[in-house]
Amino acid sequence: MANKRPRVVIVGAGFGGLWAARTLAGALVDVLLIDRNNYHTFLPLLYQVAAAELEPEQIIYPVRTMLRKLPNAGFIMAKVTGLDPASQTIEVNGSIIPYDYLVLAMGSTSHYFDIPGAAEYAFPLKTLEQGTAIRNHILCSFERAVYETDEEKRQRLLTFTIVGGGATGVEFAGALAELIRGPLTKDYPKIDFKKVKIILLEAADSLISMMPDELRRYAFERLRWMGVDVRLKTTVSRIEPDAVYLGDGSPIPTEAVIWTAGVRGEPMAQAWGLPTARAGRVTVLETLQLADYPNIYVVGDLSYLEEDHHPLPLVAPVAVQQGVTAAENIKRQIKGQRLKPFRYNDRGTMVTIGRNAAVARIGNRSYTGFFAWVVWLVIHLLNLIGFRNRLLVMINWSWYYFFFEHAVRFIFPSEIAGAAQCSRERKG
Ligand SMILES: Cc1cc2nc3c(=O)[nH]c(=O)nc-3n(C[C@H](O)[C@H](O)[C@H](O)COP(=O)(O)OP(=O)(O)OC[C@H]3O[C@@H](n4cnc5c(N)ncnc54)[C@H](O)[C@@H]3O)c2cc1C
């Protein structure tokens, strides 16, 4: 007799997709999880990969290992390229896969706001490959600066510009300052580190605009104290291979522009004709369903939902809670029960800036400095998937804390970095 259990297909094994799959464990459904990678990436620590603080393997975890505990779930490693809601099918590598219920959890990509040259020459920070490419490029810049005899070119190699003063830009600027002013000064004794510049550009009049005032000021002061040249109310008009041009037309000569200024929903959803709101995010009902297709749910960064007239933030807790709600609603839908509207349970936000320095908003209270930093460390360590990863990350962090040394300073793999000659190869 044919299997009558409904099939739930989940696209994306990030925070939203994975938590949806976990919530469906034990339900009378067959779950098929699909991701273009065979691992889950813990994106909140990606900037530490880019700053040569953690190895890429320490922030990822194999999807199949996670699925061992979910007997009703299968996995396909492939990129989903098509969706036909009318026939309830998706397309994967030329094959058609039918679904009864679909959860789209494909996340987001970098948004360049049509700034000329940004997509071509800036380094985005959204995937493991991109984090590794940034690390390689930074280390390559120092390797090239060692033998560069032209003063102007050497200065360009030693200028690192970060565009976007949101949480990722602030965290990366702090980590980069610690890498450069710490371990790299020992590695490159011939380089004059007074000439190394880290510039953080932000269009608004403050950093981390989602944080209360005092926390924004703390982040600004702390980064400046760490030697980061923070420029507020500064826009970017274009990017070329050897310079970033500001809104007033003035250039900053640099070969390293790291883009953390904006994100948009994974563009494929728009290409499939799904209804999108701001920044290509898919508009969903409170139940996380599409208005026209009640058996399609969209969660995480890809979904657009407002609460109290504000769009929900693109953060991991929203994706996790939406993944859980979508899965619970699918179970209710199958039983013919009333669906539950999504409400975000916001426990707070935190951003780390560097050693002993972070900002945290927990409920209505604000914290800065050592206490916020310890809370940040503990929360990120506990949320990282895999005991081995937690242990290795803890060892890495402790090693750096006590010995001021980063364990990871490899330019590897060479295909990504163009490392054989540390050439001007750009993005990975
Ligand atoms: C550098 C960085 C730092 C961050 N720091 C924090 C932080 O400190 N705290 C916080 O709360 N949030 C942070 N975020 C945001 C947080 O990571 C996201 O909000 C969260 O990952 C969203 O979860 P998601 O499931 O929607 O998407 P993701 O976690 O991005 O997962 C999407 C998945 O879909 C897969 N996929 C995409 N397209 C396809 C396709 N066509 N076919 C198959 N698979 C596909 C991808 O491979 C990926 O595995 C950070 C993000 C970045 C980039």
The ligand as an SDF file (V2000), in Angstrom:
LIG
                    3D

 53 58  0  0  0  0  0  0  0  0999 V2000
   28.2890   37.5800    9.4650 C   0  0  0  0  0  0  0  0  0  0  0  0
   26.9460   37.4190   10.1350 C   0  0  0  0  0  0  0  0  0  0  0  0
   26.8530   37.5890   11.5090 C   0  0  0  0  0  0  0  0  0  0  0  0
   25.6280   37.4470   12.1490 C   0  0  0  0  0  0  0  0  0  0  0  0
   25.5730   37.6030   13.5160 N   0  0  0  0  0  0  0  0  0  0  0  0
   24.4100   37.3710   14.1650 C   0  0  0  0  0  0  0  0  0  0  0  0
   24.3480   37.4280   15.5890 C   0  0  0  0  0  0  0  0  0  0  0  0
   25.3550   37.7080   16.2620 O   0  0  0  0  0  0  0  0  0  0  0  0
   23.1460   37.1460   16.1840 N   0  0  0  0  0  0  0  0  0  0  0  0
   22.0350   36.8270   15.4680 C   0  0  0  0  0  0  0  0  0  0  0  0
   20.9920   36.5560   16.0490 O   0  0  0  0  0  0  0  0  0  0  0  0
   22.0620   36.7890   14.1170 N   0  0  0  0  0  0  0  0  0  0  0  0
   23.2090   37.0410   13.4490 C   0  0  0  0  0  0  0  0  0  0  0  0
   23.2550   36.9860   12.0730 N   0  0  0  0  0  0  0  0  0  0  0  0
   21.9990   36.7590   11.3360 C   0  0  0  0  0  0  0  0  0  0  0  0
   21.5910   35.3110   11.3720 C   0  0  0  0  0  0  0  0  0  0  0  0
   22.6980   34.4940   11.0820 O   0  0  0  0  0  0  0  0  0  0  0  0
   20.4630   35.0970   10.3790 C   0  0  0  0  0  0  0  0  0  0  0  0
   19.3900   35.9140   10.7800 O   0  0  0  0  0  0  0  0  0  0  0  0
   20.0190   33.6420   10.3570 C   0  0  0  0  0  0  0  0  0  0  0  0
   21.0870   32.8360    9.9120 O   0  0  0  0  0  0  0  0  0  0  0  0
   18.8100   33.4690    9.4560 C   0  0  0  0  0  0  0  0  0  0  0  0
   18.4530   32.1240    9.4220 O   0  0  0  0  0  0  0  0  0  0  0  0
   17.7860   31.5010    8.1220 P   0  0  0  0  0  0  0  0  0  0  0  0
   17.4560   30.0870    8.4610 O   0  0  0  0  0  0  0  0  0  0  0  0
   16.7310   32.3880    7.6110 O   0  0  0  0  0  0  0  0  0  0  0  0
   18.9470   31.5410    7.0090 O   0  0  0  0  0  0  0  0  0  0  0  0
   20.4010   30.9020    7.0310 P   0  0  0  0  0  0  0  0  0  0  0  0
   20.8470   30.5540    8.3850 O   0  0  0  0  0  0  0  0  0  0  0  0
   21.2400   31.8250    6.2240 O   0  0  0  0  0  0  0  0  0  0  0  0
   20.2150   29.5420    6.2100 O   0  0  0  0  0  0  0  0  0  0  0  0
   19.8360   29.5210    4.8780 C   0  0  0  0  0  0  0  0  0  0  0  0
   20.2180   28.1620    4.3210 C   0  0  0  0  0  0  0  0  0  0  0  0
   19.5900   28.0080    3.0390 O   0  0  0  0  0  0  0  0  0  0  0  0
   20.5040   27.4130    2.1470 C   0  0  0  0  0  0  0  0  0  0  0  0
   20.0830   27.7880    0.7900 N   0  0  0  0  0  0  0  0  0  0  0  0
   19.9350   29.0400    0.2900 C   0  0  0  0  0  0  0  0  0  0  0  0
   19.4760   28.9880   -0.9600 N   0  0  0  0  0  0  0  0  0  0  0  0
   19.3290   27.6830   -1.2580 C   0  0  0  0  0  0  0  0  0  0  0  0
   18.8720   26.9850   -2.4330 C   0  0  0  0  0  0  0  0  0  0  0  0
   18.4690   27.6380   -3.5150 N   0  0  0  0  0  0  0  0  0  0  0  0
   18.8520   25.6450   -2.4000 N   0  0  0  0  0  0  0  0  0  0  0  0
   19.2610   24.9690   -1.3110 C   0  0  0  0  0  0  0  0  0  0  0  0
   19.6920   25.5680   -0.1720 N   0  0  0  0  0  0  0  0  0  0  0  0
   19.7050   26.9190   -0.1580 C   0  0  0  0  0  0  0  0  0  0  0  0
   21.8550   27.9590    2.5800 C   0  0  0  0  0  0  0  0  0  0  0  0
   22.9020   27.1300    2.1650 O   0  0  0  0  0  0  0  0  0  0  0  0
   21.7070   28.0090    4.0960 C   0  0  0  0  0  0  0  0  0  0  0  0
   22.1510   26.8310    4.7090 O   0  0  0  0  0  0  0  0  0  0  0  0
   24.4720   37.1290   11.4070 C   0  0  0  0  0  0  0  0  0  0  0  0
   24.5680   36.9430   10.0250 C   0  0  0  0  0  0  0  0  0  0  0  0
   25.8010   37.0890    9.3870 C   0  0  0  0  0  0  0  0  0  0  0  0
   25.8960   36.8830    7.8990 C   0  0  0  0  0  0  0  0  0  0  0  0
  1  2  1  0
  2  3  1  0
  2 52  2  0
  3  4  2  0
  4  5  1  0
  4 50  1  0
  5  6  2  0
  6  7  1  0
  6 13  1  0
  7  8  2  0
  7  9  1  0
  9 10  1  0
 10 11  2  0
 10 12  1  0
 12 13  2  0
 13 14  1  0
 14 15  1  0
 14 50  1  0
 15 16  1  0
 16 17  1  0
 16 18  1  0
 18 19  1  0
 18 20  1  0
 20 21  1  0
 20 22  1  0
 22 23  1  0
 23 24  1  0
 24 25  2  0
 24 26  1  0
 24 27  1  0
 27 28  1  0
 28 29  2  0
 28 30  1  0
 28 31  1  0
 31 32  1  0
 32 33  1  0
 33 34  1  0
 33 48  1  0
 34 35  1  0
 35 36  1  0
 35 46  1  0
 36 37  1  0
 36 45  1  0
 37 38  2  0
 38 39  1  0
 39 40  1  0
 39 45  2  0
 40 41  1  0
 40 42  2  0
 42 43  1  0
 43 44  2  0
 44 45  1  0
 46 47  1  0
 46 48  1  0
 48 49  1  0
 50 51  2  0
 51 52  1  0
 52 53  1  0
M  END
$$$$
